[in-house]
Amino acid sequence: MSNAGNWAPIGRLDDIPRRGARCVNSALGRIAVFRTMDDKVFATEDRCPHKGGPLSQGIVHGGSVTCPLHSQVIALDTGVVQGPDEGRVRTFPVRVDADGGLEILIEAEAFQQAAE
């Protein structure tokens, strides 16, 4: 697989509560990793396109998150704002391995350079 080296480990599925999120830092900024009620995992930048609200603190429902500041609903799979406004957040491919480990497809250097 040509992208095998770009999958960076970021924790475990069990680290994220159902309908919740946790964040990881990268050189690209803060990334929110969400877990839905049915254990699907999504990753987006942790910044609402409207006023920069922390999406990781929003309410996860179905395949969406509602921004805690201004109630914008954002689709977790595409990053597209569903309402009441327009916009988009960057999304990142994320996967769960057979042992429950989480990996994100992003430049590995972005995580190595991140300051905690």
C-alpha positions as CSV (number, residue, x, y, z in Angstrom):
1,M,0.0,0.0,0.0
2,S,1.6,3.3,-1.1
3,N,0.1,5.3,1.9
4,A,1.2,2.7,4.5
5,G,3.8,5.0,6.0
6,N,1.4,7.9,6.4
7,W,-0.9,6.2,8.9
8,A,0.0,7.6,12.3
9,P,-1.2,5.9,15.5
10,I,-3.3,8.3,17.7
11,G,-4.7,6.1,20.5
12,R,-7.4,3.5,21.0
13,L,-11.0,3.3,20.1
14,D,-11.8,2.8,23.8
15,D,-10.2,6.1,24.6
16,I,-13.1,7.9,23.0
17,P,-16.6,7.6,24.6
18,R,-19.5,6.8,22.3
19,R,-21.0,10.0,21.0
20,G,-17.8,11.8,22.1
21,A,-14.5,13.1,20.9
22,R,-10.8,13.5,21.9
23,C,-8.2,15.7,20.3
24,V,-4.7,15.1,18.9
25,N,-2.2,17.8,18.1
26,S,-0.4,18.0,14.8
27,A,1.7,20.5,12.9
28,L,-1.5,21.1,10.9
29,G,-3.4,22.1,14.1
30,R,-5.7,20.4,16.5
31,I,-7.6,17.4,15.1
32,A,-10.9,16.2,16.7
33,V,-11.5,12.4,16.5
34,F,-15.1,11.5,17.0
35,R,-16.8,8.2,17.8
36,T,-20.5,7.7,17.0
37,M,-22.9,5.5,18.9
38,D,-22.3,2.7,16.5
39,D,-18.5,2.9,16.8
40,K,-17.8,4.7,13.5
41,V,-14.8,7.0,13.8
42,F,-14.2,10.3,12.0
43,A,-11.5,13.0,12.2
44,T,-11.9,16.7,11.4
45,E,-10.1,19.8,12.2
46,D,-11.2,21.0,15.7
47,R,-12.5,24.3,14.5
48,C,-15.9,25.3,13.3
49,P,-15.8,27.3,10.1
50,H,-18.3,29.9,11.5
51,K,-16.6,31.3,14.6
52,G,-13.8,28.8,15.3
53,G,-15.7,26.9,18.0
54,P,-14.1,23.7,19.3
55,L,-16.0,20.9,17.5
56,S,-14.6,18.4,20.0
57,Q,-16.8,19.9,22.6
58,G,-19.9,19.6,20.5
59,I,-22.7,17.1,20.6
60,V,-22.3,14.0,18.4
61,H,-25.6,12.7,16.9
62,G,-25.8,10.2,14.2
63,G,-23.0,11.0,11.7
64,S,-22.9,14.7,12.6
65,V,-21.6,17.1,15.3
66,T,-23.2,20.3,16.5
67,C,-20.9,23.1,17.3
68,P,-21.2,24.2,20.9
69,L,-21.0,27.9,20.2
70,H,-23.5,28.6,17.4
71,S,-25.3,25.3,16.7
72,Q,-23.9,24.6,13.3
73,V,-24.4,21.0,12.3
74,I,-21.4,19.5,10.5
75,A,-21.4,16.1,8.7
76,L,-18.5,14.1,10.1
77,D,-17.8,12.1,6.9
78,T,-17.6,15.1,4.6
79,G,-17.0,18.1,6.9
80,V,-19.8,20.0,5.2
81,V,-21.9,22.3,7.3
82,Q,-25.5,21.1,7.2
83,G,-27.0,24.2,8.8
84,P,-28.0,26.8,9.7
85,D,-25.1,28.3,7.7
86,E,-22.6,27.1,5.0
87,G,-19.0,26.0,5.1
88,R,-16.7,23.1,5.4
89,V,-14.1,21.7,7.8
90,R,-11.1,19.6,6.7
91,T,-11.5,15.9,7.3
92,F,-8.9,13.2,7.7
93,P,-9.2,9.5,7.0
94,V,-9.1,7.5,10.2
95,R,-9.2,3.7,10.8
96,V,-9.5,1.2,13.6
97,D,-7.1,-1.7,13.5
98,A,-7.9,-5.3,14.5
99,D,-6.7,-4.6,18.1
100,G,-8.8,-1.4,18.5
101,G,-5.9,1.0,17.8
102,L,-6.7,4.2,16.0
103,E,-4.7,5.5,13.1
104,I,-5.1,8.6,11.0
105,L,-3.9,9.2,7.5
106,I,-1.8,12.3,7.6
107,E,1.8,13.2,7.2
108,A,3.6,11.4,10.0
109,E,5.9,14.4,10.3
110,A,3.0,16.6,11.2
111,F,2.6,14.6,14.4
112,Q,6.3,14.4,15.2
113,Q,6.6,18.2,14.9
114,A,3.6,18.9,17.1
115,A,4.3,20.5,20.4
116,E,2.2,19.1,23.2
